[in-house]
């Protein structure tokens, strides 16, 4: 029998391989739908994305169409719910790593660098070949991709090299300080005259260009979403296969619905009347419930109930003996012959003790 079930499970897993791959892709899509595109996810976003992907996979694997196709499918709605409950409780927790983060330039900045580098390459190489060989078109054709590649390489190196950025900042600071001290020595009234000179104006433009370049190449936290998507897919697929195998294994055994206790019709009617009555009719409705309990064989309810007595009833006192242990549980140490007070009466139906009562020793 075990060999037959194993073969059936193996065949079901092979026949539904495509379904498991589709469910895994749905889980991956659900995971990334909870993340903000092109932005590193926060721990809270990762937790929500993981919970959403897990719910998507579990809902797809426990659909009625999938359960009906199992080697030993559940026969009714109760069996389906019992199988789902057992399967969900035995599934291991999911865990997905956070994406590896690094500092780099965004795609729009790289596009701008490529465009500027292409224009500069066409201007420089086109002009150079035009002056030397008279081949402006060839120079522009070669200079466009060459300038774009050179510009992207340069801004990439400047973005990741701390030493190069520190050197540029230091040189700019020294040069700016020298110009500022020279202008101060001449007097603020002469600054406008210095600005009219071509040399200082060019240096100021260079300073502005270097500052802009440093700000432009300041990298931000980035991650490769394509590589991370592949990592998530490689981790979700085995989890889907494991969950599907667990579901198939549980279906191989009989999933039984726990039997429901039968409720007597007369007792059920008396309980409904008790629920519907007002405060004034509570004693009458409660007496109806007690009558039904006596009819069903419950012992100890033949005397008038305590709530209809004029005064509080005194709790019974008994002399402890080994025979009382069949109906009562002692609270604390009680020896034979001790006087005990009945705290709770036993529940006895047709002579059978369903639940023992409780007694405690009377302290003198």
Residue frames relative to the residue before (quaternion, step in Angstrom):
aa qw qx qy qz dx dy dz
X 1.0000 0.0000 0.0000 0.0000 0.00 0.00 0.00
X 0.6504 0.5195 -0.3144 0.4564 3.58 0.99 -0.88
X 0.6403 0.5221 -0.3294 0.4571 3.59 1.03 -0.79
X 0.6426 0.5224 -0.3245 0.4570 3.59 1.00 -0.81
X 0.6645 0.4928 -0.3081 0.4699 3.58 0.94 -0.86
X 0.6402 0.5259 -0.3293 0.4529 3.58 0.99 -0.77
X 0.6538 0.4984 -0.3100 0.4776 3.57 0.98 -0.81
X 0.6481 0.5139 -0.3212 0.4613 3.58 1.00 -0.79
X 0.6507 0.5046 -0.3147 0.4722 3.58 1.00 -0.78
X 0.6511 0.5112 -0.3166 0.4631 3.57 0.97 -0.84
X 0.6603 0.4997 -0.3076 0.4686 3.57 0.99 -0.78
X 0.6438 0.5157 -0.3303 0.4588 3.59 1.01 -0.77
X 0.6472 0.5124 -0.3215 0.4639 3.59 0.97 -0.82
X 0.6709 0.4889 -0.3075 0.4652 3.61 0.97 -0.79
X 0.6753 0.5013 -0.3011 0.4495 3.58 0.97 -0.81
X 0.7611 0.3555 -0.1850 0.5100 3.59 1.08 -0.64
X 0.2621 0.7788 -0.5281 0.2144 3.58 1.08 0.59
X 0.6521 0.5103 -0.3146 0.4641 3.57 0.97 -0.83
X 0.6334 0.5238 -0.3345 0.4611 3.59 1.01 -0.76
X 0.6573 0.5031 -0.3213 0.4600 3.60 0.93 -0.80
X 0.6386 0.5140 -0.3342 0.4652 3.60 1.01 -0.71
X 0.6397 0.5115 -0.3255 0.4725 3.59 1.02 -0.75
X 0.6543 0.5038 -0.3152 0.4677 3.58 0.97 -0.84
X 0.6312 0.5250 -0.3354 0.4620 3.59 1.03 -0.75
X 0.6535 0.5001 -0.3178 0.4710 3.61 0.96 -0.80
X 0.6237 0.5233 -0.3427 0.4687 3.59 1.04 -0.69
X 0.6443 0.5135 -0.3214 0.4669 3.57 1.03 -0.74
X 0.6408 0.5147 -0.3224 0.4695 3.58 1.02 -0.79
X 0.6573 0.5014 -0.3107 0.4691 3.58 0.94 -0.88
X 0.6494 0.5026 -0.3217 0.4714 3.59 0.98 -0.80
X 0.6208 0.5482 -0.3445 0.4420 3.60 1.04 -0.74
X 0.7541 0.3972 -0.2252 0.4720 3.58 0.75 -1.02
X 0.5590 0.5875 -0.4070 0.4204 3.61 1.18 -0.26
X 0.6625 0.4921 -0.3043 0.4757 3.60 1.20 -0.42
X 0.6459 0.4996 -0.3203 0.4803 3.62 1.27 -0.12
X 0.4823 -0.6375 0.5166 0.3069 3.54 -1.23 0.51
X 0.4545 -0.7059 0.4589 0.2908 3.64 -0.66 1.01
X 0.8616 0.1413 -0.1296 0.4700 3.53 -1.20 0.81
X 0.6621 0.4412 -0.3284 0.5091 3.61 1.18 0.42
X 0.5156 -0.6360 0.4620 0.3409 3.61 -0.93 0.79
X 0.4101 -0.7317 0.4808 0.2555 3.63 -0.77 0.92
X 0.4216 -0.6707 0.5530 0.2581 3.53 -1.22 0.60
X 0.6595 -0.5004 0.3550 0.4342 3.64 -1.16 0.30
X 0.6421 0.5133 -0.3380 0.4582 3.61 1.00 -0.73
X 0.6488 0.5025 -0.3233 0.4712 3.60 0.98 -0.77
X 0.6378 0.5188 -0.3307 0.4632 3.60 0.99 -0.75
X 0.6489 0.5147 -0.3238 0.4573 3.59 0.98 -0.79
X 0.6672 0.4810 -0.3056 0.4797 3.59 0.94 -0.85
X 0.6494 0.5160 -0.3259 0.4538 3.58 0.95 -0.81
X 0.6559 0.5072 -0.3142 0.4624 3.60 0.96 -0.82
X 0.6545 0.4992 -0.3173 0.4710 3.61 0.95 -0.83
X 0.6541 0.5121 -0.3168 0.4578 3.59 0.98 -0.77
X 0.6565 0.4990 -0.3133 0.4710 3.60 0.96 -0.83
X 0.6486 0.5136 -0.3177 0.4632 3.59 0.97 -0.80
X 0.6580 0.4950 -0.3149 0.4721 3.59 0.93 -0.83
X 0.6351 0.5334 -0.3314 0.4498 3.59 1.00 -0.78
X 0.6751 0.4874 -0.2899 0.4718 3.58 0.91 -0.91
X 0.6850 0.4874 -0.2980 0.4522 3.59 0.84 -0.92
X 0.6429 0.5122 -0.3335 0.4616 3.59 1.00 -0.75
X 0.6702 0.4924 -0.3061 0.4633 3.60 0.99 -0.77
X 0.6914 0.4774 -0.2904 0.4579 3.60 0.95 -0.81
X 0.7455 0.3838 -0.2266 0.4956 3.61 1.08 -0.60
X 0.3220 0.7407 -0.5235 0.2713 3.59 1.15 0.46
X 0.6345 -0.5614 0.3731 0.3783 3.57 -1.16 0.62
X 0.6354 0.5347 -0.3429 0.4390 3.60 0.99 -0.75
X 0.6601 0.4884 -0.3106 0.4788 3.59 1.02 -0.73
X 0.6681 0.5000 -0.3120 0.4542 3.59 0.91 -0.87
X 0.6572 0.5107 -0.3214 0.4516 3.60 1.02 -0.73
X 0.6926 0.4695 -0.2828 0.4689 3.61 1.18 -0.41
X 0.4255 0.7096 -0.4649 0.3150 3.60 1.25 0.13
X 0.6500 -0.5239 0.3601 0.4163 3.63 -1.14 0.42
X 0.7708 0.1046 -0.0665 0.6249 3.58 1.08 -0.73
X 0.0979 -0.8551 0.5053 0.0617 3.62 0.42 1.19
X 0.5476 -0.5918 0.4657 0.3648 3.60 -1.16 0.51
X 0.4484 -0.7423 0.4492 0.2146 3.53 -1.03 0.85
X 0.8165 0.1267 -0.0518 0.5609 3.59 1.13 -0.45
X 0.7183 -0.4438 0.3162 0.4325 3.51 -1.33 0.05
X 0.6429 0.5227 -0.3285 0.4533 3.57 1.02 -0.73
X 0.6454 0.5098 -0.3166 0.4725 3.56 1.03 -0.79
X 0.6223 0.5356 -0.3470 0.4533 3.59 1.02 -0.74
X 0.6879 0.4779 -0.2925 0.4614 3.57 0.83 -0.95
X 0.6356 0.5186 -0.3333 0.4648 3.59 1.02 -0.70
X 0.6491 0.5040 -0.3130 0.4761 3.58 1.02 -0.79
X 0.6441 0.5105 -0.3236 0.4689 3.59 0.94 -0.85
X 0.6667 0.5141 -0.3108 0.4411 3.58 0.88 -0.92
X 0.6714 0.4847 -0.3015 0.4726 3.58 0.90 -0.88
X 0.6605 0.5192 -0.3055 0.4481 3.56 0.97 -0.88
X 0.6719 0.4941 -0.3034 0.4608 3.61 0.91 -0.87
X 0.6707 0.5062 -0.3090 0.4454 3.58 0.99 -0.77
X 0.7181 0.4387 -0.2522 0.4778 3.60 1.12 -0.59
X 0.5174 0.6419 -0.4288 0.3694 3.61 1.19 -0.22
X 0.4237 -0.7045 0.4995 0.2732 3.61 -0.86 0.87
X 0.5914 -0.5722 0.4361 0.3643 3.54 -1.25 0.44
X 0.4076 -0.7016 0.5359 0.2333 3.53 -1.15 0.71
X 0.0036 0.7805 -0.6252 -0.0024 3.52 -1.22 0.62
X 0.0233 -0.7921 0.6092 -0.0297 3.55 -0.76 1.09
X 0.4355 -0.7122 0.4770 0.2749 3.62 -0.86 0.87
X 0.5373 -0.5878 0.4932 0.3501 3.52 -1.28 0.40
X 0.5627 -0.6122 0.4166 0.3674 3.62 -1.06 0.58
X 0.4973 -0.6294 0.4922 0.3381 3.60 -1.09 0.61
X 0.2093 -0.8049 0.5501 0.0750 3.55 -0.75 1.11
X 0.0260 0.7807 -0.6238 0.0280 3.55 -1.18 0.63
X 0.4709 -0.6577 0.5045 0.3018 3.54 -1.23 0.36
X 0.2023 0.7650 -0.5847 0.1788 3.53 -0.93 0.97
X 0.6052 -0.5537 0.4332 0.3735 3.52 -1.37 0.03
X 0.4875 -0.6534 0.4983 0.2952 3.52 -1.12 0.72
X 0.6662 -0.5173 0.3651 0.3941 3.55 -1.27 0.38
X 0.6464 0.5097 -0.3589 0.4400 3.69 0.84 -0.71
X 0.6573 0.5016 -0.3216 0.4614 3.61 0.97 -0.75
X 0.6350 0.5073 -0.3336 0.4777 3.58 1.01 -0.71
X 0.6314 0.5252 -0.3381 0.4597 3.59 1.03 -0.72
X 0.6458 0.5043 -0.3211 0.4749 3.58 0.98 -0.81
X 0.6465 0.5155 -0.3237 0.4599 3.60 0.95 -0.83
X 0.6533 0.5081 -0.3184 0.4622 3.57 0.97 -0.80
X 0.6564 0.5098 -0.3191 0.4554 3.59 0.95 -0.82
X 0.6716 0.4799 -0.3026 0.4765 3.59 0.89 -0.90
X 0.6581 0.5072 -0.3157 0.4583 3.59 0.95 -0.82
X 0.6262 0.5317 -0.3418 0.4564 3.57 1.05 -0.69
X 0.6593 0.4972 -0.3106 0.4707 3.61 0.94 -0.84
X 0.6704 0.4882 -0.3084 0.4660 3.58 0.89 -0.87
X 0.6449 0.5230 -0.3271 0.4511 3.58 1.00 -0.79
X 0.6545 0.4969 -0.3207 0.4710 3.59 0.96 -0.79
X 0.6692 0.5021 -0.3092 0.4522 3.59 0.94 -0.84
X 0.7192 0.4544 -0.2691 0.4516 3.59 0.80 -0.99
X 0.7453 0.3943 -0.2450 0.4786 3.59 0.66 -1.05
X 0.6203 0.5320 -0.3501 0.4579 3.58 1.06 -0.63
X 0.6731 0.4828 -0.2973 0.4747 3.58 0.95 -0.85
X 0.6468 0.5283 -0.3251 0.4436 3.59 0.99 -0.81
X 0.7027 0.4391 -0.2763 0.4870 3.61 0.85 -0.90
X 0.6021 0.5480 -0.3659 0.4509 3.58 1.13 -0.49
X 0.6812 0.4753 -0.2893 0.4758 3.60 1.01 -0.79
X 0.7454 0.4172 -0.2317 0.4654 3.59 0.96 -0.79
X 0.8368 0.1481 -0.0356 0.5260 3.58 0.77 -1.00
X 0.4488 -0.6980 0.4544 0.3240 3.57 1.20 -0.18
X 0.5439 0.6042 -0.3953 0.4277 3.60 1.17 0.57
X 0.0457 -0.8337 0.5504 0.0003 3.56 0.49 1.19
X 0.6613 0.5268 -0.3253 0.4234 3.64 0.85 -0.88
X 0.6597 0.4958 -0.3135 0.4698 3.56 0.96 -0.88
X 0.6485 0.5229 -0.3203 0.4510 3.58 1.00 -0.81
X 0.6632 0.4855 -0.3105 0.4775 3.57 0.97 -0.77
X 0.6388 0.5347 -0.3263 0.4467 3.58 1.03 -0.77
X 0.7078 0.4226 -0.2637 0.5009 3.57 0.99 -0.79
X 0.6748 0.5349 -0.3060 0.4061 3.56 0.97 -0.82
X 0.5893 0.6017 -0.3807 0.3818 3.63 1.06 -0.60
X 0.7427 0.3602 -0.2641 0.4990 3.67 0.63 -0.92
X 0.6265 0.5437 -0.3508 0.4345 3.56 1.06 -0.69
X 0.6697 0.4902 -0.3030 0.4684 3.57 0.95 -0.83
X 0.6340 0.5257 -0.3358 0.4572 3.60 1.01 -0.75
X 0.6672 0.4935 -0.3039 0.4679 3.57 0.94 -0.89
X 0.6632 0.5068 -0.3079 0.4565 3.57 0.94 -0.88
X 0.6593 0.5059 -0.3174 0.4567 3.60 0.96 -0.82
X 0.6652 0.4874 -0.3155 0.4695 3.60 0.90 -0.81
X 0.6416 0.5110 -0.3281 0.4686 3.59 1.01 -0.76
X 0.6692 0.5142 -0.3046 0.4417 3.58 0.95 -0.89
X 0.6982 0.4473 -0.2914 0.4770 3.61 0.82 -0.92
X 0.6132 0.5438 -0.3556 0.4492 3.58 1.11 -0.59
X 0.6645 0.4888 -0.3007 0.4787 3.57 0.96 -0.85
X 0.6608 0.5058 -0.3060 0.4624 3.55 0.97 -0.84
X 0.6514 0.5227 -0.3204 0.4471 3.59 1.06 -0.67
X 0.7709 0.3702 -0.1954 0.4801 3.61 0.97 -0.79
X 0.6614 0.4994 -0.3109 0.4653 3.61 1.21 -0.34
X 0.2871 -0.7704 0.5481 0.1535 3.56 -0.45 1.20
X 0.6327 0.5449 -0.3378 0.4344 3.59 1.03 -0.76
X 0.6662 0.4956 -0.3096 0.4634 3.58 0.93 -0.85
X 0.6569 0.4955 -0.3182 0.4709 3.58 0.95 -0.78
X 0.6438 0.5111 -0.3268 0.4664 3.59 1.00 -0.75
X 0.6415 0.5204 -0.3300 0.4569 3.59 1.00 -0.76
X 0.6609 0.4958 -0.3157 0.4665 3.59 0.92 -0.83
X 0.6514 0.5086 -0.3188 0.4640 3.58 0.96 -0.83
X 0.6573 0.5095 -0.3168 0.4561 3.59 0.97 -0.81
X 0.6617 0.4989 -0.3093 0.4664 3.60 0.87 -0.91
X 0.6690 0.4909 -0.3076 0.4656 3.57 0.92 -0.85
X 0.6481 0.5199 -0.3244 0.4522 3.58 1.00 -0.75
X 0.6540 0.5020 -0.3146 0.4704 3.59 0.98 -0.86
X 0.6825 0.4828 -0.2983 0.4605 3.60 0.85 -0.93
X 0.6593 0.5022 -0.3165 0.4614 3.58 0.94 -0.84
X 0.6416 0.5194 -0.3258 0.4609 3.58 1.00 -0.78
X 0.6448 0.5206 -0.3219 0.4579 3.62 0.97 -0.85
X 0.6750 0.4778 -0.3036 0.4732 3.59 0.90 -0.85
X 0.6545 0.5120 -0.3234 0.4526 3.58 0.98 -0.79
X 0.6603 0.4930 -0.3109 0.4736 3.61 1.01 -0.79
X 0.6418 0.5151 -0.3286 0.4634 3.58 1.04 -0.73
X 0.6616 0.4919 -0.3122 0.4720 3.58 0.94 -0.78
X 0.6445 0.5134 -0.3275 0.4623 3.59 1.03 -0.69
X 0.6408 0.5253 -0.3288 0.4532 3.60 1.04 -0.75
X 0.6674 0.4873 -0.3065 0.4724 3.60 1.03 -0.66
X 0.5173 -0.6132 0.4391 0.4043 3.56 1.18 -0.52
X 0.5545 -0.6398 0.4192 0.3278 3.53 -1.04 0.81
X 0.5952 0.5759 -0.3772 0.4146 3.56 1.10 -0.43
X 0.7041 0.4543 -0.2644 0.4774 3.57 1.17 -0.54
X 0.4306 0.7100 -0.4723 0.2958 3.60 1.23 -0.05
X 0.6479 0.5215 -0.3378 0.4406 3.57 0.91 -0.83
X 0.6325 0.5180 -0.3396 0.4651 3.56 1.07 -0.61
X 0.6471 0.5033 -0.3235 0.4725 3.57 1.02 -0.73
X 0.6382 0.5326 -0.3338 0.4446 3.56 1.00 -0.77
X 0.6140 0.5494 -0.3598 0.4378 3.57 1.12 -0.55
X 0.5892 0.5643 -0.3756 0.4397 3.57 1.19 -0.39
X 0.5509 -0.6483 0.4215 0.3140 3.52 -1.04 0.85
X 0.6367 0.5741 -0.3423 0.3845 3.60 0.97 -0.81
X 0.6986 0.4588 -0.2809 0.4717 3.60 0.78 -0.95
X 0.6432 0.5289 -0.3297 0.4448 3.57 0.96 -0.81
X 0.6475 0.5036 -0.3232 0.4718 3.55 1.01 -0.78
X 0.6497 0.5150 -0.3355 0.4474 3.57 0.97 -0.80
X 0.6317 0.5222 -0.3398 0.4614 3.57 1.02 -0.76
X 0.6417 0.5067 -0.3266 0.4743 3.60 0.99 -0.73
X 0.6297 0.5198 -0.3350 0.4702 3.58 1.06 -0.74
X 0.6303 0.5296 -0.3348 0.4585 3.59 0.98 -0.84
X 0.6676 0.4963 -0.3020 0.4656 3.55 0.91 -0.92
X 0.6526 0.5148 -0.3207 0.4541 3.58 1.01 -0.76
X 0.6554 0.5027 -0.3204 0.4637 3.59 0.98 -0.81
X 0.6419 0.5136 -0.3260 0.4668 3.58 0.98 -0.83
X 0.6558 0.5024 -0.3111 0.4698 3.57 0.95 -0.84
X 0.6513 0.5129 -0.3193 0.4591 3.58 1.00 -0.81
X 0.6557 0.4997 -0.3174 0.4685 3.59 0.95 -0.80
X 0.6612 0.4875 -0.3119 0.4773 3.59 0.99 -0.78
X 0.6523 0.5276 -0.3140 0.4446 3.57 1.05 -0.81
X 0.7498 0.3869 -0.2054 0.4959 3.58 1.01 -0.82
X 0.4183 0.6748 -0.5028 0.3419 3.60 1.16 0.32
X 0.3191 -0.8013 0.4804 0.1592 3.55 -0.37 1.25
X 0.2526 -0.7334 0.6112 0.1573 3.54 -1.30 0.42
X 0.6504 -0.5184 0.3816 0.4032 3.55 -1.28 0.32
X 0.0189 0.8067 -0.5852 0.0805 3.56 -0.65 1.16
X 0.0287 -0.7685 0.6353 0.0702 3.54 -1.31 0.28
X 0.5018 -0.6512 0.4889 0.2918 3.52 -1.20 0.64
X 0.2631 -0.8062 0.5085 0.1489 3.59 -0.20 1.26
X 0.6166 0.5405 -0.3610 0.4442 3.61 1.07 -0.57
X 0.6664 0.4793 -0.3056 0.4825 3.57 0.93 -0.85
X 0.6547 0.5036 -0.3212 0.4632 3.58 1.00 -0.77
X 0.6169 0.5340 -0.3477 0.4620 3.60 1.04 -0.67
X 0.6460 0.5061 -0.3211 0.4726 3.58 1.00 -0.77
X 0.6365 0.5242 -0.3276 0.4613 3.59 1.03 -0.76
X 0.6625 0.4979 -0.3039 0.4698 3.58 0.93 -0.90
X 0.6459 0.5151 -0.3250 0.4603 3.58 0.97 -0.81
X 0.6673 0.5046 -0.3039 0.4557 3.61 0.95 -0.85
X 0.6897 0.4531 -0.2870 0.4864 3.61 1.16 -0.46
X 0.6617 0.5047 -0.3159 0.4557 3.60 1.05 -0.66
X 0.6116 0.5751 -0.3640 0.4034 3.61 0.98 -0.74
X 0.6839 0.4436 -0.3227 0.4809 3.69 0.78 -0.78
X 0.6179 0.5385 -0.3563 0.4485 3.60 1.06 -0.64
X 0.6379 0.5085 -0.3253 0.4782 3.60 1.04 -0.74
X 0.6505 0.5082 -0.3205 0.4647 3.60 0.94 -0.83
X 0.6539 0.5096 -0.3163 0.4612 3.59 0.96 -0.84
X 0.6694 0.4897 -0.3053 0.4679 3.59 0.93 -0.86
X 0.6485 0.5111 -0.3246 0.4613 3.60 0.99 -0.78
X 0.6501 0.5030 -0.3190 0.4718 3.59 0.98 -0.77
X 0.6370 0.5141 -0.3293 0.4706 3.58 1.02 -0.75
X 0.6452 0.5137 -0.3213 0.4655 3.59 0.98 -0.80
X 0.6600 0.5005 -0.3055 0.4697 3.56 0.96 -0.84
X 0.6530 0.5146 -0.3193 0.4547 3.59 1.00 -0.77
X 0.6635 0.4965 -0.3130 0.4641 3.58 0.96 -0.80
X 0.6553 0.5135 -0.3242 0.4493 3.58 1.03 -0.70
X 0.5639 0.6110 -0.3938 0.3920 3.58 1.17 -0.42
X 0.6940 0.4016 -0.2650 0.5355 3.59 1.19 -0.55
X 0.5844 -0.5818 0.4351 0.3614 3.53 -1.18 0.42
X 0.1936 -0.7591 0.6133 0.1007 3.56 -0.81 1.03
X 0.1121 -0.8277 0.5496 0.0172 3.53 -0.32 1.24
X 0.3832 -0.6992 0.5583 0.2294 3.51 -1.06 0.82
X 0.4670 -0.6879 0.4609 0.3104 3.61 -0.70 0.98
X 0.4968 -0.6738 0.4515 0.3086 3.57 -0.89 0.90
X 0.3516 -0.7212 0.5608 0.2042 3.52 -1.11 0.74
X 0.4840 -0.6732 0.4806 0.2856 3.54 -0.98 0.88
X 0.4059 -0.7109 0.5229 0.2379 3.55 -0.95 0.95
X 0.2175 -0.7709 0.5896 0.1038 3.57 -0.95 0.94
X 0.4725 -0.6831 0.4819 0.2792 3.55 -0.79 1.06
X 0.5372 -0.6582 0.4233 0.3146 3.59 -0.94 0.91
X 0.6703 0.4995 -0.3098 0.4531 3.59 0.91 -0.86
X 0.6564 0.4959 -0.3100 0.4766 3.59 1.00 -0.82
X 0.6298 0.5295 -0.3356 0.4587 3.58 1.02 -0.78
X 0.6462 0.5135 -0.3195 0.4655 3.60 0.98 -0.83
X 0.6622 0.5024 -0.3102 0.4613 3.59 0.96 -0.86
X 0.6399 0.5126 -0.3290 0.4686 3.60 1.02 -0.71
X 0.6382 0.5166 -0.3309 0.4651 3.59 1.01 -0.75
X 0.6545 0.5024 -0.3168 0.4678 3.58 0.96 -0.82
X 0.6191 0.5347 -0.3373 0.4659 3.59 1.08 -0.69
X 0.6653 0.5064 -0.2956 0.4621 3.56 1.01 -0.80
X 0.7249 0.4560 -0.2459 0.4540 3.60 1.00 -0.76
X 0.5989 0.6106 -0.3718 0.3608 3.61 1.12 -0.52
X 0.4878 -0.6404 0.5051 0.3112 3.56 -1.30 0.39
X 0.7427 -0.4135 0.2765 0.4484 3.57 -1.31 0.03
X 0.6595 0.5227 -0.3231 0.4329 3.60 0.98 -0.76
X 0.7415 0.4172 -0.2311 0.4719 3.58 1.08 -0.66
X 0.3592 0.7648 -0.4770 0.2421 3.59 1.23 0.20
X 0.6593 0.5020 -0.3504 0.4365 3.68 0.79 -0.78
X 0.6625 0.5025 -0.3130 0.4589 3.59 0.93 -0.84
X 0.6785 0.4859 -0.2968 0.4641 3.57 0.90 -0.92
X 0.6462 0.5091 -0.3243 0.4669 3.59 1.03 -0.74
X 0.6240 0.5302 -0.3384 0.4637 3.59 1.04 -0.71
X 0.6165 0.5343 -0.3512 0.4594 3.62 1.08 -0.65
X 0.6406 0.5095 -0.3266 0.4726 3.58 1.00 -0.76
X 0.6566 0.5043 -0.3155 0.4636 3.59 0.97 -0.80
X 0.6162 0.5419 -0.3469 0.4542 3.58 1.05 -0.69
X 0.6591 0.4918 -0.3062 0.4795 3.58 0.96 -0.84
X 0.6329 0.5219 -0.3369 0.4621 3.59 1.06 -0.72
X 0.6503 0.4923 -0.3281 0.4765 3.63 0.99 -0.74
X 0.6279 0.5365 -0.3413 0.4488 3.57 1.05 -0.73
X 0.6938 0.4633 -0.2748 0.4780 3.60 1.07 -0.69
X 0.6290 -0.5914 0.3207 0.3895 3.60 1.26 0.06
X 0.4167 0.7004 -0.4860 0.3156 3.60 1.19 0.29
X 0.3043 -0.7676 0.5422 0.1557 3.57 -0.70 1.13
X 0.7610 0.4212 -0.2859 0.4021 3.53 -1.33 0.40
X 0.6747 0.4657 -0.3144 0.4786 3.61 1.21 0.16
X 0.4209 0.7148 -0.4643 0.3105 3.59 1.19 0.42
X 0.6321 0.5133 -0.3474 0.4650 3.60 1.11 -0.55
X 0.6301 -0.5243 0.3831 0.4257 3.62 -1.15 0.39
X 0.5076 -0.6629 0.4491 0.3181 3.58 -0.92 0.80
X 0.6321 -0.5838 0.3633 0.3573 3.54 -1.17 0.62
X 0.6626 0.5409 -0.3346 0.3954 3.62 0.99 -0.71
X 0.6833 0.4425 -0.3074 0.4927 3.64 1.24 -0.20
X 0.5398 0.6128 -0.4114 0.4048 3.60 1.26 -0.02
X 0.5823 -0.6206 0.4052 0.3341 3.52 -1.10 0.69
X 0.7964 0.1391 -0.0606 0.5855 3.58 0.98 -0.78
X 0.6490 -0.5173 0.3878 0.4010 3.51 -1.32 0.34
X 0.4159 -0.7181 0.5018 0.2442 3.57 -0.78 1.02
X 0.4505 -0.6735 0.5179 0.2744 3.54 -1.10 0.74
X 0.4710 -0.6770 0.4849 0.2910 3.54 -0.92 0.89
X 0.5167 -0.6588 0.4411 0.3231 3.61 -0.89 0.87
X 0.1954 -0.7445 0.6289 0.1100 3.52 -1.26 0.64
X 0.0846 -0.8061 0.5855 -0.0129 3.53 -0.87 1.03
X 0.4167 -0.6482 0.5699 0.2853 3.51 -1.37 0.36
X 0.4004 -0.7611 0.4592 0.2226 3.57 -0.51 1.26
X 0.0752 0.7661 -0.6315 0.0927 3.50 -1.02 1.00
X 0.6589 -0.5175 0.3493 0.4196 3.61 -1.15 0.36
X 0.6077 0.5644 -0.3682 0.4203 3.62 1.09 -0.56
X 0.6315 0.5470 -0.3389 0.4327 3.62 1.09 -0.65
X 0.5580 0.6246 -0.3881 0.3846 3.58 1.18 -0.46
X 0.5876 0.5719 -0.3767 0.4310 3.61 1.23 -0.33
X 0.7724 0.3330 -0.1731 0.5124 3.60 1.19 -0.47
X 0.7867 0.2631 -0.1285 0.5434 3.60 1.16 -0.47
X 0.3070 -0.6990 0.6125 0.2051 3.53 -1.32 0.52
X 0.3541 -0.7415 0.5205 0.2322 3.62 -0.77 0.93
X 0.2640 -0.7300 0.6100 0.1593 3.54 -1.11 0.79
X 0.7973 0.1052 -0.1242 0.5812 3.54 -0.28 1.26
X 0.6800 -0.4731 0.3684 0.4219 3.53 -1.35 -0.24
X 0.0460 0.7821 -0.6157 0.0847 3.57 -0.68 1.18
X 0.1871 -0.7868 0.5821 0.0841 3.56 -0.84 1.02
X 0.6563 -0.5177 0.3721 0.4034 3.54 -1.25 0.43
X 0.7672 0.3183 -0.2702 0.4868 3.54 -0.91 1.03
X 0.5366 0.6182 -0.4198 0.3919 3.61 1.20 -0.20
X 0.4317 -0.6619 0.5434 0.2832 3.55 -1.20 0.59
X 0.0820 -0.8079 0.5836 -0.0017 3.57 -0.75 1.07
X 0.3290 -0.7138 0.5898 0.1852 3.53 -1.28 0.63
X 0.3840 -0.7239 0.5290 0.2207 3.57 -0.87 0.98
X 0.2027 -0.7859 0.5775 0.0886 3.56 -0.59 1.19
X 0.7889 0.0268 0.0130 0.6138 3.58 0.94 -0.91
X 0.3972 -0.7075 0.5353 0.2349 3.54 -0.99 0.88
X 0.5156 -0.6340 0.4657 0.3397 3.60 -1.10 0.57
X 0.3864 -0.6798 0.5697 0.2530 3.55 -1.26 0.51
X 0.0468 0.8046 -0.5812 0.1123 3.56 -0.43 1.29
X 0.0331 -0.7854 0.6175 -0.0264 3.54 -0.80 1.08
X 0.8405 -0.0941 0.0053 0.5335 3.55 -0.66 1.22
X 0.7432 -0.4261 0.2144 0.4692 3.56 0.95 0.91
X 0.6331 0.5120 -0.3365 0.4731 3.63 1.23 -0.13
X 0.3472 -0.7365 0.5471 0.1940 3.58 -0.80 1.05
X 0.1970 -0.7941 0.5678 0.0903 3.58 -0.48 1.22
X 0.7853 -0.0394 0.0440 0.6162 3.57 1.09 -0.71
X 0.4171 -0.7218 0.4971 0.2407 3.53 -0.83 1.01
X 0.4788 -0.6466 0.5132 0.2987 3.51 -1.27 0.51
X 0.4112 -0.6894 0.5457 0.2404 3.55 -1.35 -0.08
X 0.0279 -0.7787 0.6267 -0.0101 3.55 -0.97 0.96
X 0.1325 -0.7628 0.6269 0.0868 3.54 -1.26 0.54
X 0.5727 -0.6192 0.4254 0.3282 3.53 -1.16 0.63
X 0.4025 -0.6974 0.5381 0.2490 3.55 -0.98 0.87
X 0.2517 -0.7734 0.5677 0.1272 3.55 -0.77 1.12
X 0.3518 -0.7512 0.5220 0.1988 3.57 -0.83 0.96
